[in-house]
Amino acid sequence: VNINRINMIFLPLIYFQAVGIWELVQILRGKEMAAVLAASAVCGALFLKSYATDFQRDISAPFFDGLGEAIAYASERDAESIYITDQVNAPYIYALFYDPMPPGEFVQEVQYEETDAEFRRVLSFGRYSFGDDPKDESIQILYKNELTGGENIAAEFGNYVVLEK
């Protein structure tokens, strides 16, 4: 679901929920109203429990939880090269956002997999490289499930780790 489009439904949902509660208040009295309020409170508590625990954990991966912090951390280091995992959709966008580079400099330094492709895949620019092979970069930002063991983890941010050589 496109999150921008689905957000439009929340205001009508809140409005109609308020209208429904108002109508129930007008119709029901005493014990009946208490039962409706208790049922609403239980449903709300169950929703909040799920939303604050399981849902947050499950939804963090598609939104690349921790990637921005990992890039910001790595960019502050005095490293010659930084590799960002290919487990991220268009990782160069995140690198440019968290470590801005003048557009003219980006255009001069960017290297594409295929320069004539309709959708060009960025392989590297500046000190950042992307792809499926980290080579010998001094700092690597990897998704936690890519770890094989024995790596020198400098920091952890959400679903991502920063490795330093």
C-alpha positions, 0 to 999 in steps of 0.5 A, a space after each residue: 500500500 502506498 503510505 501517502 495514499 492510505 494516510 488520507 483514510 485516517 481523518 474520515 475513520 476518526 470522524 466516523 468513529 466519533 459519530 458512531 460513539 456519539 450515536 451509541 451514547 445517545 441510544 445506550 444507557 447505564 450497563 450497556 454503555 459501560 459494556 461498550 466502553 469496556 470492549 472498546 478499551 480492551 480492543 484499544 489495549 490489544 491494538 497498542 500492545 501489538 503496535 508497540 511490540 511485534 509490529 514495530 519489529 516486523 516493519 523495521 526491515 522494509 524501512 531500513 531502520 538504522 541505515 541513516 544512523 549507520 551512514 552518519 556514523 561512518 561518514 564521521 570516520 576518517 576512512 578512505 572508503 565506505 561500502 554500503 550493502 546491496 540489501 538496500 534499495 538505491 543505497 546511494 540516495 541514503 549516502 547522499 542524504 546523510 553525507 551531502 555532496 555538491 551535485 557537480 562533484 557527484 556528476 563528475 565522480 559517479 560510476 554506473 554499472 551501465 551508463 546507457 541503461 534506462 535505470 542506472 545502478 550506481 556502483 560508486 561515487 566519492 568514497 562510497 561504493 555499493 554492490 554485492 562485493 565489499 572488496 577492501 573498503 575500510 568501513 562496511 555497512 551491512 545488514 545484520 543477517 549478512 554477518 558471518 561471525 568474527 567481524 570487527 563491529 564498530 557500532 550497531 544501529 537498528 538492523 545495520 552494523 558498521 564494520 571497521 578494518 
